[in-house]
Amino acid sequence: MDIPSIDIAPFLDGTNKRSVSNRVAASCQDIGFLVIKGHGLKDPILQNTFDFI
């Protein structure tokens, strides 16, 4: 089973909210998880989050 990788940039910039929402919902329902790309978070922010956990 491949993990879906979804670019959410079109959702964030408003160009394609419905399509991104549908793909996220389908991934959650069908598989239970996904990889999110295009979120705009910088590596230091992500690393601080992982360090905190």
ChimeraX commands (.cxc) that place a marker at each C-alpha (Angstrom):
marker #1 position 0.00,0.00,0.00 radius 0.5
marker #1 position 1.35,3.41,-0.97 radius 0.5
marker #1 position 0.98,6.32,1.40 radius 0.5
marker #1 position -0.77,9.21,-0.36 radius 0.5
marker #1 position 1.23,12.42,-0.58 radius 0.5
marker #1 position -1.00,15.47,-0.93 radius 0.5
marker #1 position 0.11,19.01,-1.74 radius 0.5
marker #1 position -2.11,21.35,0.27 radius 0.5
marker #1 position -0.71,24.57,-1.25 radius 0.5
marker #1 position -3.74,24.91,-3.59 radius 0.5
marker #1 position -5.98,24.71,-0.52 radius 0.5
marker #1 position -3.98,27.32,1.37 radius 0.5
marker #1 position -3.87,29.78,-1.52 radius 0.5
marker #1 position -7.55,29.23,-2.33 radius 0.5
marker #1 position -7.10,28.00,-5.89 radius 0.5
marker #1 position -8.44,24.49,-5.35 radius 0.5
marker #1 position -9.88,23.99,-1.89 radius 0.5
marker #1 position -12.52,21.44,-2.86 radius 0.5
marker #1 position -10.15,19.08,-4.67 radius 0.5
marker #1 position -7.57,19.11,-1.89 radius 0.5
marker #1 position -10.28,18.61,0.74 radius 0.5
marker #1 position -11.69,15.66,-1.17 radius 0.5
marker #1 position -8.27,14.03,-1.51 radius 0.5
marker #1 position -7.49,14.49,2.20 radius 0.5
marker #1 position -10.88,13.08,3.20 radius 0.5
marker #1 position -10.52,10.09,0.88 radius 0.5
marker #1 position -7.02,9.35,2.18 radius 0.5
marker #1 position -8.19,9.48,5.78 radius 0.5
marker #1 position -11.21,7.28,5.08 radius 0.5
marker #1 position -9.47,4.76,2.83 radius 0.5
marker #1 position -6.04,4.45,4.44 radius 0.5
marker #1 position -6.12,6.41,7.69 radius 0.5
marker #1 position -3.16,8.68,7.09 radius 0.5
marker #1 position -1.29,10.73,4.48 radius 0.5
marker #1 position 1.82,12.81,3.87 radius 0.5
marker #1 position 1.17,16.54,3.62 radius 0.5
marker #1 position 3.32,18.62,1.28 radius 0.5
marker #1 position 3.14,22.31,0.46 radius 0.5
marker #1 position 2.26,23.32,4.02 radius 0.5
marker #1 position 4.82,26.13,4.12 radius 0.5
marker #1 position 6.29,25.20,7.51 radius 0.5
marker #1 position 10.04,25.65,7.64 radius 0.5
marker #1 position 12.35,22.85,8.79 radius 0.5
marker #1 position 13.33,24.51,12.11 radius 0.5
marker #1 position 9.67,24.74,13.12 radius 0.5
marker #1 position 9.10,21.09,12.29 radius 0.5
marker #1 position 12.28,20.04,14.10 radius 0.5
marker #1 position 11.28,22.00,17.23 radius 0.5
marker #1 position 7.92,20.25,17.17 radius 0.5
marker #1 position 9.52,16.81,16.91 radius 0.5
marker #1 position 12.01,17.70,19.65 radius 0.5
marker #1 position 9.15,18.73,21.94 radius 0.5
marker #1 position 7.32,15.46,21.39 radius 0.5
marker link #1:1,2 radius 0.2
marker link #1:2,3 radius 0.2
marker link #1:3,4 radius 0.2
marker link #1:4,5 radius 0.2
marker link #1:5,6 radius 0.2
marker link #1:6,7 radius 0.2
marker link #1:7,8 radius 0.2
marker link #1:8,9 radius 0.2
marker link #1:9,10 radius 0.2
marker link #1:10,11 radius 0.2
marker link #1:11,12 radius 0.2
marker link #1:12,13 radius 0.2
marker link #1:13,14 radius 0.2
marker link #1:14,15 radius 0.2
marker link #1:15,16 radius 0.2
marker link #1:16,17 radius 0.2
marker link #1:17,18 radius 0.2
marker link #1:18,19 radius 0.2
marker link #1:19,20 radius 0.2
marker link #1:20,21 radius 0.2
marker link #1:21,22 radius 0.2
marker link #1:22,23 radius 0.2
marker link #1:23,24 radius 0.2
marker link #1:24,25 radius 0.2
marker link #1:25,26 radius 0.2
marker link #1:26,27 radius 0.2
marker link #1:27,28 radius 0.2
marker link #1:28,29 radius 0.2
marker link #1:29,30 radius 0.2
marker link #1:30,31 radius 0.2
marker link #1:31,32 radius 0.2
marker link #1:32,33 radius 0.2
marker link #1:33,34 radius 0.2
marker link #1:34,35 radius 0.2
marker link #1:35,36 radius 0.2
marker link #1:36,37 radius 0.2
marker link #1:37,38 radius 0.2
marker link #1:38,39 radius 0.2
marker link #1:39,40 radius 0.2
marker link #1:40,41 radius 0.2
marker link #1:41,42 radius 0.2
marker link #1:42,43 radius 0.2
marker link #1:43,44 radius 0.2
marker link #1:44,45 radius 0.2
marker link #1:45,46 radius 0.2
marker link #1:46,47 radius 0.2
marker link #1:47,48 radius 0.2
marker link #1:48,49 radius 0.2
marker link #1:49,50 radius 0.2
marker link #1:50,51 radius 0.2
marker link #1:51,52 radius 0.2
marker link #1:52,53 radius 0.2
view
